[in-house]
Amino acid sequence: MAVTAAMVKELRDRTGAGMMECKKALVETGGDMEAAVEHLRKSGLAQADKKASRVAAEGKIALSVSEDGKQAVMVEVNCETDFVAKDSGFLAFANAVAANALSDNPADVDALMNTSIDGDTVELARQALISKIGENIQVRRFVRASTDGTLGTYVHGGKIGVLVNLAGGDETLARDLAMHVAAMNPEFVSAEDVPEDIIAREKGILIAQAESSGKPPEIIEKMVTGRLRKHLAGITLLGQPFVKDGDLTVGKLLDQNSARVDGFNRLAVGEGIEKKEESFADEVMQQVTGG
């Protein structure tokens, strides 16, 4: 069967592969469209495996919220460069994955990868996107939140996402708190939530610092108590100065609004991933060699 331009275009639209790859696949499969699709997917898998070892520390935090606003999911989808993180195809994939995470309620990332996007699994869609874009792409993690109160949601530039579970208050307060968490990155809601081992470790450090001052034991004890209180305020949401009003702690803000934070989630793109330092020349060489 002769391979026509229309056939090449159809295969490209279905797979996202390049024109030459599509033509070659159709020639090799005798113009069998389904066989050509399968052939390109297999090629895409090989390319995906080749690129899987490359560090993917850029990307997007994608958010999906239920119609009633009572449930929300954030998903971190990674790629190698900030340029690809702004690509329309990459963004569409990330948003579709987030929508699946909300609607299908998967137990983990593996289950999420087996959900469906346009008739294919998320995993196959990921492989096709790798083949089209040429970068390692990974669905790294997701978090889900639900509430009987109000969910505050906020995504900053696609790089930091926050969900806040608020009891009492209103949507404006919930969003303000989500923005605060994005900006100030508290580790816990309140001092009562800080594990004892973390408190003990910090207290030991403060004692060692205070003892080097040569002050009397009773003064050292007061110094340690005050510094520990300040440290706990800095790592807890309720103890931090509110980002919109530094004279007001978040705890006091909540009291003023008869509200309570029952929990929050914060994801930042690439946190915890060791980024490989590369020179500009190395990046250009990768592009030239297709490595």
C-alpha positions in Angstrom: 0.0 0.0 0.0 1.3 3.4 -0.9 1.9 5.7 2.0 0.1 9.1 1.5 0.7 12.4 3.2 -2.8 12.1 4.8 -1.8 8.8 6.4 1.4 10.4 7.8 -0.6 13.3 9.2 -3.1 11.0 10.8 -0.4 8.9 12.4 1.4 12.1 13.6 -1.8 13.4 15.1 -2.5 10.1 16.9 1.0 9.6 18.3 2.7 13.0 18.4 5.8 11.5 16.7 7.8 13.4 14.0 6.8 13.3 10.3 9.8 11.2 9.3 9.3 8.7 12.1 5.6 8.4 11.1 6.4 7.9 7.4 9.0 5.2 8.3 6.7 3.4 10.6 4.0 3.3 7.9 6.4 2.0 5.3 7.7 -0.7 7.6 4.2 -1.8 8.4 2.9 -1.8 4.9 0.5 1.2 5.6 -1.2 -0.6 8.5 -2.2 2.3 10.7 -2.8 0.3 13.9 0.5 -1.6 13.4 2.3 1.7 12.8 0.8 3.2 16.0 2.0 0.1 17.9 5.5 0.3 16.3 5.9 4.0 17.3 4.7 3.2 20.9 7.4 0.5 21.1 9.9 3.0 19.8 8.6 5.5 22.3 9.1 3.0 25.1 12.7 2.5 24.0 13.3 6.3 24.0 11.6 6.6 27.3 13.9 4.0 28.8 16.9 5.7 27.4 15.9 9.0 28.9 14.7 7.6 32.3 18.1 8.0 33.9 18.3 11.7 33.2 17.4 14.1 36.0 13.9 15.5 35.8 13.8 18.3 38.5 11.7 20.9 36.6 8.0 20.6 35.9 4.6 21.6 37.1 2.3 21.2 40.1 -1.1 20.5 38.6 -4.3 21.1 40.6 -7.7 19.5 40.2 -10.7 20.5 42.4 -14.1 18.9 42.6 -17.2 20.9 41.6 -18.3 21.3 45.1 -14.9 22.4 46.3 -14.7 19.7 49.0 -12.0 17.6 47.4 -8.8 18.5 45.6 -5.7 16.8 44.3 -2.2 18.2 43.5 0.2 16.2 41.2 3.9 16.9 40.6 4.9 16.0 37.0 8.6 16.5 36.2 10.6 17.2 33.1 14.3 18.2 32.6 14.0 21.8 31.6 11.9 24.9 32.5 11.4 25.4 28.8 9.5 22.0 28.5 7.6 22.8 31.7 5.9 25.6 29.8 5.2 23.5 26.7 1.4 23.2 25.9 1.6 19.5 25.4 3.4 18.9 28.7 0.9 21.2 30.6 -2.1 19.4 29.0 -0.6 16.1 30.1 0.0 17.3 33.7 -3.6 18.7 34.0 -5.1 15.5 32.6 -3.1 13.4 35.1 -4.4 15.6 38.0 -7.9 15.3 36.7 -7.5 11.5 36.8 -6.0 11.6 40.3 -9.2 13.3 41.5 -11.8 11.4 39.5 -10.3 7.9 39.8 -9.0 8.1 43.4 -5.9 5.9 42.8 -4.1 4.5 45.8 -0.7 5.4 44.6 1.3 6.6 41.6 1.4 3.1 40.0 -2.3 3.0 40.1 -2.6 6.5 38.7 -0.3 5.5 35.7 -2.9 2.8 34.8 -5.8 5.2 34.6 -7.0 6.3 31.1 -6.3 9.4 29.0 -8.0 9.5 25.6 -8.2 5.7 25.4 -4.5 5.1 26.5 -3.1 4.6 29.9 -1.3 7.5 31.6 1.9 5.5 31.2 1.5 5.1 27.5 0.6 8.8 27.2 3.8 9.6 29.1 5.9 7.5 26.8 4.4 9.2 23.7 5.1 12.6 25.2 8.7 11.6 25.9 9.0 10.5 22.2 7.5 13.8 21.0 9.3 16.2 23.3 12.6 14.4 23.8 13.0 14.8 27.6 12.6 12.5 30.6 9.1 13.0 32.0 7.9 11.5 35.3 4.8 11.6 37.4 6.5 11.8 40.7 3.8 12.1 43.4 0.3 13.4 44.3 -1.6 14.5 47.4 -5.3 14.5 48.0 -7.3 16.5 50.5 -11.0 16.5 51.4 -13.0 18.6 53.9 -16.3 19.2 55.6 -15.3 22.9 55.8 -13.4 24.9 53.2 -10.4 23.9 51.1 -7.9 26.7 50.4 -6.0 26.0 47.2 -3.2 28.0 45.6 -0.6 27.3 42.9 2.2 29.8 42.5 3.6 29.9 39.0 3.0 26.1 38.5 6.0 25.6 40.9 4.5 25.5 44.4 1.1 24.1 45.2 -0.8 24.2 48.5 -4.0 22.7 49.9 -5.3 24.0 53.3 -8.2 22.3 55.2 -10.0 25.0 57.1 -12.8 24.7 59.6 -14.8 27.9 60.0 -13.8 31.1 58.2 -14.5 31.6 54.5 -13.0 31.0 51.1 -11.0 34.2 51.2 -9.3 33.3 54.5 -8.7 29.7 53.1 -7.0 31.1 50.0 -5.0 33.6 52.1 -3.7 30.8 54.3 -2.8 28.7 51.2 -0.8 31.7 49.9 0.9 32.0 53.3 1.9 28.4 53.3 3.3 28.7 49.8 5.4 31.7 50.8 6.5 30.8 54.3 6.7 27.0 54.1 5.8 26.0 57.7 6.6 22.4 58.6 3.7 21.8 61.0 0.4 23.4 62.0 1.2 24.0 65.6 3.9 23.5 68.2 1.9 20.5 69.6 2.4 18.8 66.2 6.2 18.9 66.3 7.6 15.5 67.1 9.5 15.2 70.4 12.7 14.0 68.7 12.8 17.2 66.6 12.3 19.4 69.7 15.0 17.4 71.7 17.5 17.8 68.8 16.9 21.5 68.5 17.1 22.0 72.3 20.4 20.2 72.4 21.8 22.5 69.7 20.6 25.6 71.6 22.0 24.4 74.9 25.4 23.8 73.3 25.3 27.3 71.8 24.2 28.9 75.1 26.8 27.1 77.2 29.6 28.6 75.0 28.5 32.0 76.2 29.8 31.3 79.7 26.7 32.6 81.3 25.3 31.1 84.6 23.0 28.0 84.3 19.8 29.8 85.2 20.5 32.4 82.5 21.3 29.6 80.0 18.0 27.9 80.8 16.0 31.1 80.1 18.0 31.7 76.9 17.3 28.2 75.6 13.6 28.4 76.5 13.2 31.7 74.7 15.1 30.6 71.6 13.3 27.2 71.4 9.9 29.1 71.6 11.1 31.3 68.8 12.3 28.4 66.7 9.0 26.5 67.1 7.0 29.6 66.1 9.1 29.9 63.0 8.4 26.3 61.8 4.7 26.2 62.7 1.8 27.8 60.7 0.1 29.2 63.8 3.3 30.7 65.2 4.4 32.5 62.0 3.6 36.2 61.3 0.9 36.3 58.7 2.4 37.1 55.3 -0.1 39.9 54.7 0.2 41.5 58.1 3.5 40.9 60.0 2.0 42.3 63.2 -0.4 39.4 63.4 0.4 35.7 63.8 -1.6 33.2 61.8 -2.8 31.8 65.2 -4.3 35.2 66.1 -5.8 35.6 62.6 -7.6 32.3 63.0 -8.9 33.3 66.5 -10.3 36.5 65.0 -12.2 34.5 62.4 -13.3 31.7 64.8 -11.5 29.3 62.4 -9.2 26.3 62.7 -6.6 24.7 60.3 -7.0 20.9 60.4 -4.1 20.3 58.1 -2.2 21.4 54.9 -0.2 20.0 52.1 2.6 21.8 50.2 4.4 20.5 47.1 7.3 22.3 45.4 8.6 21.2 42.1 11.9 19.3 42.3 12.2 19.5 46.1 14.5 16.7 47.3 15.8 15.9 43.8 19.5 16.4 43.4 20.0 18.5 40.3 23.0 17.8 38.0 25.0 20.8 37.3 25.8 21.1 33.6 27.5 23.8 31.5 25.7 25.5 28.6 28.1 23.8 26.2 27.1 20.4 27.6 23.4 21.2 27.1 24.1 22.3 23.5 26.0 19.0 22.9 23.1 17.0 24.3 20.8 18.7 21.8 23.2 18.1 18.9 23.8 14.4 19.7 20.2 13.7 20.8 21.6 12.3 24.1 
